[in-house]
Amino acid sequence: MSEATLPHLDEDWTRALAVVAHPDDLEYGAASAIARWTDQGRWVGYVLATSGEAGIDGMDPAQAGPLRRDEERAGAARVGVDTVEFLDHRDGVVEYGLALRRDLARAIRRHRPELLVLSNFEVRWGFGGVNMADHRAVGLAALDAARDAGNRWVFPELLDEGHEPWSGVRLAAVNASPRPTHFVDVGATIDRGIASLTEHRAYLAGLGNGTDPDEFLRGNAATTGEECGVRYAVEFEVIPL
């Protein structure tokens, strides 16, 4: 192994909330790290803006949405996560705005995480492809919602619902960012990360590109691990909040 080029992500926290747009967003890498954290006794919950109902071209959204919810719950269970919530924003046309920020601030106040786990919300991926609009809207809204959650005068209606302010979010860890700053050693949990993605059978079949979860995730984690001085690793951009 080569010498690590990035520091390991600090694990001096006890609660994390993963906030993404769609079922499968976390399973393309972050889930292997989440399995490590739940094995350590840390609490991790999932909040998804949509049910991914527009994600299978050959399946009507009314059928795809419930199926993809079930696949996400099954994938989460593989990595020790039993809190999986869906906000019911419309897949493919998620709008950055007050409604999304309010929904995410509500979730943050309820779950009181110290760490947010996000997926890349930049315009482009590290490999150069253009990122989709839902990813960009949800990631940015989650960062803003972390601040909103701590201010009682932003969305005061949340107080009426019984959700007291929470200013305890200290960091966001962004998986698949084109500018990684830290890594997580997933040598002991890569298999469960692969199992988590494998649960998305209908979605993977709908892609029709023959993606093999083991080959894809293990290959990426091995490449990152070689750069970071371990067998398997996942990269994150850590953003102090």
N, C-alpha and C positions, 0 to 999 in steps of 0.2 A: 504494500500500500504506500501511496505517496503521503507526504506530510500534509496535514490538514491546511487548507487555504482559507477556511472560514471557522469562526468559533461555533461551539455547540450552543443551541438555543437554551437560555436559562430556564430551569424548571423549578423556580422558587414561587410557585403559585399553586392554588388548589382547585380553582374552578375556571373552566373555559367554555365559551359559547362559540360554536362554529356557525357562521352566517353566510349562506350562499344562495344563488338564484334557483338552482335546479337539483333534482335527484341526479346523482352520479358526479356532481362537481367535486365533492370531497373525495370520492373514491379513486380519482385519477392521481393520487399521490398522498394527500394529507391523511387519509384513513390509516395508513401504516404508522404514522406518528401518533395519531389518536389512540391506536391500540396500545402503543407504548405507555401513553399517559394513563389510560384507564387501568392498565396492569399495575401501575404505581399507586393506584388508589385515588387518582384525581378524578373529579367529576367533569364530564364533557357532555354538553347538550347540542342538538342540531336545530337550527331554525332555517327553513327554506322559504324563499319568497313565493315560489310557484310549486305546482305539482308536476311540472315538466310535461304537461298534457299536449304540447305542440311538438314534442321531440321525436315522434315516430311517424314518419311520412305516410306509411301505409295503414295507420290506425286512427280512427276518429278520436278527437280529444276527449270526448265523454267516456270512452273506453280506456284510453291511454292514461288519463290522470289517476284514477284509482289504482290501476296496475302499477304505475310508477311509484305511487306512495307506498304500496306494499313492498316493492323492490327496495326502496330506500330504507324502510324500517328493518327489512331483513339484512341489508348491508350494514346498517348501523349496529345491529345486534352482534354481528361478527366481530366488531371491534370494541364491544363493551359499552355501547351507547344505547340507552333505552328511552331517552327523551328526544323525540323527533316531532317537530311542529311545522305546520305549513300555513303560510299567511294568505294564500289564495289570491295573490296577484296573478294577472293573466300572463301565461308563458309566452315569451317572444316579444311582448310589448310592455315590459315592466318600465314604469316611468320613475325617474329620480324626482322626488318632490316631497312635500310635507306629509302626504299620506303614508309613504314608505318609511320616512324617517320616524313618524309617530309609531308605526307598527313595530319597528325595530327598537326604538327607545323603550316601548312597553315591555318587549321581551327582555331587554337588558335589565330593566328595573326588576322584573320578576325573578330572573335567574342570577343576577348579581355576580357576573364573572369578573375575573381579574385579567383574563386574556381573551381576545377575539381571534378566531381562526377564520381567515378569509381566503378567497381564491383571487387570482390575478384580475385586477380591474383597470389595468392600463389599456390604452388603445390597441397595443400590439402584444403578442406573445414573444417570449424570448427567441423563438425560432423564426420570427418575422411575420407570422400570419396576423391578420386583423382579429382582435377580440370581439365578441358579440355584445350587443347593446345591453342585454340583461345583466351580464357580468359586470359591466362598467357601472351601471346604475346601482346595483345592490352593494357592491364594494364601497363605493363612495358614500352611499347613504348610511352604511353601517358605521363608517368612521365618524360621520357627523352625528349619528344617533348616540354614539358613546358619549359625546359631549352633551347632547340634548338630555340624556338620561340623568345627568347630574345637576341639571338646572331646573328648579321647581317652577320657574316662570315660563319655561318653554313647554308647551303642551300641558297646561295646568289641568286639562280634563283628565290626565292620567292620575292626578292626585285624587280626583273625584272617584276614580275607579279603585282607589286604594293602593296605588303603586307609588311608594315613596322614592325620592331621588336616590340614585346610585352613582357615585363618582369613583368607584373602585377599579374601573377598567384602566390598566396601566400600559398595556401593549396590544398591538395587533400583529399577528403573524400571517403573512400573505404567501400562500403556496403558489408555486408556478410564476412568481414574479420575475420579470426580466432583469431585476436587480437584486438577487439574493444577498443576504447579509449573514445568515446563520444556517446551520444544518441540524438535523435530528438523526441520530443513529437508530435505524430501524432494522438492524440485523436480526433481532429476536422476534420481530412482529411483521416482517414483510409478507409472510404467508397469510396472515389474517387480513392484511390490506388487500392482497390478491383475492382472497375469498369474499371480501366485501364488494369489490367490483364485479366479481363473478355472479353475485346475486342479481345484477341488473340484466338478466337474460333477455327479456323482451326488448329492452333498449339496445343492447349490443346486437341482437339479431336484426333489429330495424335499421341499424347503421349500414349493414350490408357490406362492410369493408373487411370482414374477417379478423377483426381485432382479437388477439388472444390476451386475456388479462395477465396471465403469468409472464408471457414473453414481454409484453409492454412494460408492466410495472417493475418486474425484476431487472429488465435491461436498463431502464431509466435509473433505478435505485443503485445499480451496480456502477454505472457511469458516474453518478454523483458521489457514491461512496469512494471510488478511486480518487476523486478530486479532494475528498474530505478526510482521507486516511482511515476509512472504515470499510467494511464489506458492502453494506447497503445504507444509503442515506437519502433523506428528503430535504430539499432546500426551502427556506422561507426568507422573505424580507421582513424584518422586525421593525415596526414603526412605534416609537414611544408616543403615548397619548397623555 
